[in-house]
Amino acid sequence: MHYFYLFRCKDGSLYSGSTSDLKKREQAHNSGRGSKYVRAHGGGQIVYHEKFRSLSKALKREAQIKKWPRAKKLKLL
């Protein structure tokens, strides 16, 4: 399985990403091995996810939601 997820950083900002292991990805973000964005915004936690059978579908959903304004992402939560 693959996942699209929203990660809320400690400063309240949202980061969207895709992974095949949510727990590992959250740990990576919080240990400084995740994205540069999350590292700069102090870590946080995954607050929303969707499950997909393929990575390509998860990546398509990620690309779609990255274009959304913050208010729309918050409604999704």
C-alpha positions in Angstrom: 0.0 0.0 0.0 1.0 3.6 -0.6 -0.2 6.7 1.2 -0.8 10.4 0.6 -0.4 12.3 3.9 -0.6 15.7 5.4 1.9 16.5 8.1 1.3 19.4 10.5 4.6 21.0 11.6 5.1 22.4 15.1 4.7 25.9 13.7 1.2 25.0 12.3 2.2 24.8 8.7 1.2 21.8 6.5 3.4 19.6 4.4 2.0 17.1 2.0 3.8 13.9 0.9 3.6 10.3 -0.2 5.1 7.1 1.4 4.6 3.4 1.7 5.1 3.5 5.5 3.4 6.2 7.5 5.1 5.4 10.8 8.6 5.3 9.4 8.0 8.5 7.4 6.8 10.4 10.5 9.8 9.2 12.4 12.1 10.3 9.6 10.5 13.8 9.6 10.9 14.1 13.3 14.5 12.9 13.4 15.6 15.4 10.7 15.9 12.8 7.9 12.7 13.8 6.2 12.2 16.8 4.0 14.1 20.0 4.3 10.8 21.8 4.7 9.8 19.8 7.8 13.3 20.0 9.2 13.1 23.8 9.0 9.7 24.0 10.6 10.5 21.8 13.6 8.9 18.4 13.0 5.4 17.5 14.0 2.9 14.7 13.1 0.9 13.2 10.4 -2.7 14.4 10.8 -4.4 13.0 7.7 -3.7 10.2 5.2 -5.4 8.4 2.3 -4.5 4.8 1.2 -3.8 3.9 -2.5 -2.9 0.6 -4.2 -0.2 2.3 -6.3 2.5 4.9 -5.7 1.5 6.7 -8.9 -2.1 7.3 -7.6 -0.7 8.5 -4.2 1.6 10.9 -6.1 -1.2 12.2 -8.2 -3.3 12.9 -5.2 -0.3 14.7 -3.5 0.1 16.9 -6.6 -3.6 17.7 -6.6 -3.7 18.7 -3.0 -0.4 20.7 -3.1 -2.2 23.1 -5.5 -5.0 23.7 -3.0 -5.1 26.8 -0.7 -4.4 26.2 3.0 -8.1 26.7 3.9 -9.2 23.9 1.6 -6.5 21.6 3.1 -7.8 22.4 6.6 -11.3 21.4 5.6 -10.0 18.1 4.4 -8.7 17.5 8.0 
